[in-house]
Amino acid sequence: MKDGRISADPTVYINIGSKYEAGDAPAGCENWFTMVNVPYDSGQDWDQLIPIVRKNVLEKLSRMLQTDVESLIENESILDPRTIQSKTSSHLGALYGTASNDQKAAFLRHPNFSKRIKGLYFCGGSVHPGGGIPLCLLSAKIVDQEIAATYGA
Ligand SMILES: Cc1cc2nc3c(=O)[nH]c(=O)nc-3n(C[C@H](O)[C@H](O)[C@H](O)COP(=O)(O)OP(=O)(O)OC[C@H]3O[C@@H](n4cnc5c(N)ncnc54)[C@H](O)[C@@H]3O)c2cc1C
């Protein structure tokens, strides 16, 4: 991903919500949310990349599950970094803020406060300490403590 390309053998994340809430899918069906990590949008030709990634993912799942997964799909929609940006305002379609792939990344994350506007604070996945629910909650705690320390509890 460093050079803006996508692995031909990506790690695949699958969440099947209907395993927990049967009503989230029609009777006898499942709702699969399938995700692979890709680079942020730096002008790649996503329309050309999507069918390649889709094929790689389906081949991998079919091989691992020993089932022809594609033939079971009745309905699908695909989000890519362009549509993630347009639907969620996430900069360049990045889910976790700035890349955390190099050793200095942890020190370069956006701080929890604005250096330009006094009293403006940030918490969430794209700022310190990082993405994922536990770190997002930690960032909310940091902001809470900062505000309490500055303005009183
Ligand atoms: C597919 C996927 C799977 C994940 N799995 C895990 C996992 O298993 N464990 C884990 O710890 N983390 C996981 N994460 C990461 C985790 O979900 C995120 O890091 C976290 O949700 C980020 O929290 P946030 O509050 O920064 O942003 P969000 O959760 O995105 O919340 C931002 C909110 O702001 C709202 N919003 C946006 N713009 C506006 C506006 N202009 N006005 C008002 N509201 C607005 C949005 O609708 C949204 O509700 C996953 C992420 C993805 C995408």
PDBQT file of the ligand as one rigid body, heavy atoms in Angstrom, charges set to zero:
ROOT
HETATM    1  C1  LIG A 201     -15.551  -1.554   8.438  1.00  0.00    +0.000 C 
HETATM    2  C2  LIG A 201     -14.920  -1.094   9.693  1.00  0.00    +0.000 A 
HETATM    3  C3  LIG A 201     -14.711  -1.999  10.710  1.00  0.00    +0.000 A 
HETATM    4  C4  LIG A 201     -14.160  -1.588  11.896  1.00  0.00    +0.000 A 
HETATM    5  N1  LIG A 201     -14.002  -2.495  12.893  1.00  0.00    +0.000 NA
HETATM    6  C5  LIG A 201     -13.524  -2.105  14.079  1.00  0.00    +0.000 A 
HETATM    7  C6  LIG A 201     -13.408  -3.032  15.156  1.00  0.00    +0.000 A 
HETATM    8  O1  LIG A 201     -13.741  -4.215  15.039  1.00  0.00    +0.000 OA
HETATM    9  N2  LIG A 201     -12.904  -2.572  16.333  1.00  0.00    +0.000 N 
HETATM   10  C7  LIG A 201     -12.523  -1.277  16.499  1.00  0.00    +0.000 A 
HETATM   11  O2  LIG A 201     -12.087  -0.917  17.608  1.00  0.00    +0.000 OA
HETATM   12  N3  LIG A 201     -12.613  -0.378  15.493  1.00  0.00    +0.000 NA
HETATM   13  C8  LIG A 201     -13.107  -0.749  14.284  1.00  0.00    +0.000 A 
HETATM   14  N4  LIG A 201     -13.209   0.154  13.255  1.00  0.00    +0.000 N 
HETATM   15  C9  LIG A 201     -12.718   1.536  13.446  1.00  0.00    +0.000 C 
HETATM   16  C10 LIG A 201     -13.711   2.388  14.226  1.00  0.00    +0.000 C 
HETATM   17  O3  LIG A 201     -15.035   2.139  13.764  1.00  0.00    +0.000 OA
HETATM   18  C11 LIG A 201     -13.369   3.866  13.991  1.00  0.00    +0.000 C 
HETATM   19  O4  LIG A 201     -12.009   4.099  14.312  1.00  0.00    +0.000 OA
HETATM   20  C12 LIG A 201     -14.264   4.742  14.850  1.00  0.00    +0.000 C 
HETATM   21  O5  LIG A 201     -15.640   4.499  14.622  1.00  0.00    +0.000 OA
HETATM   22  C13 LIG A 201     -13.990   6.209  14.550  1.00  0.00    +0.000 C 
HETATM   23  O6  LIG A 201     -14.809   6.972  15.421  1.00  0.00    +0.000 OA
HETATM   24  P1  LIG A 201     -15.073   8.484  15.120  1.00  0.00    +0.000 P 
HETATM   25  O7  LIG A 201     -15.942   8.976  16.237  1.00  0.00    +0.000 OA
HETATM   26  O8  LIG A 201     -13.777   9.195  14.860  1.00  0.00    +0.000 OA
HETATM   27  O9  LIG A 201     -15.857   8.528  13.719  1.00  0.00    +0.000 OA
HETATM   28  P2  LIG A 201     -17.230   7.890  13.321  1.00  0.00    +0.000 P 
HETATM   29  O10 LIG A 201     -17.527   6.649  14.109  1.00  0.00    +0.000 OA
HETATM   30  O11 LIG A 201     -17.175   7.805  11.836  1.00  0.00    +0.000 OA
HETATM   31  O12 LIG A 201     -18.289   8.976  13.780  1.00  0.00    +0.000 OA
HETATM   32  C14 LIG A 201     -18.405  10.218  13.097  1.00  0.00    +0.000 C 
HETATM   33  C15 LIG A 201     -19.884  10.594  13.155  1.00  0.00    +0.000 C 
HETATM   34  O13 LIG A 201     -20.028  11.946  12.711  1.00  0.00    +0.000 OA
HETATM   35  C16 LIG A 201     -21.149  12.011  11.844  1.00  0.00    +0.000 C 
HETATM   36  N5  LIG A 201     -20.959  13.170  10.976  1.00  0.00    +0.000 N 
HETATM   37  C17 LIG A 201     -20.102  13.314   9.931  1.00  0.00    +0.000 A 
HETATM   38  N6  LIG A 201     -20.212  14.538   9.404  1.00  0.00    +0.000 NA
HETATM   39  C18 LIG A 201     -21.141  15.191  10.133  1.00  0.00    +0.000 A 
HETATM   40  C19 LIG A 201     -21.677  16.499  10.084  1.00  0.00    +0.000 A 
HETATM   41  N7  LIG A 201     -21.265  17.404   9.180  1.00  0.00    +0.000 N 
HETATM   42  N8  LIG A 201     -22.611  16.831  10.980  1.00  0.00    +0.000 NA
HETATM   43  C20 LIG A 201     -23.023  15.960  11.939  1.00  0.00    +0.000 A 
HETATM   44  N9  LIG A 201     -22.534  14.697  12.039  1.00  0.00    +0.000 NA
HETATM   45  C21 LIG A 201     -21.606  14.323  11.147  1.00  0.00    +0.000 A 
HETATM   46  C22 LIG A 201     -21.154  10.700  11.115  1.00  0.00    +0.000 C 
HETATM   47  O14 LIG A 201     -22.437  10.413  10.606  1.00  0.00    +0.000 OA
HETATM   48  C23 LIG A 201     -20.751   9.724  12.223  1.00  0.00    +0.000 C 
HETATM   49  O15 LIG A 201     -21.863   9.255  12.971  1.00  0.00    +0.000 OA
HETATM   50  C24 LIG A 201     -13.774  -0.226  12.059  1.00  0.00    +0.000 A 
HETATM   51  C25 LIG A 201     -13.990   0.689  11.034  1.00  0.00    +0.000 A 
HETATM   52  C26 LIG A 201     -14.560   0.253   9.857  1.00  0.00    +0.000 A 
HETATM   53  C27 LIG A 201     -14.820   1.263   8.763  1.00  0.00    +0.000 C 
ENDROOT
TORSDOF 0
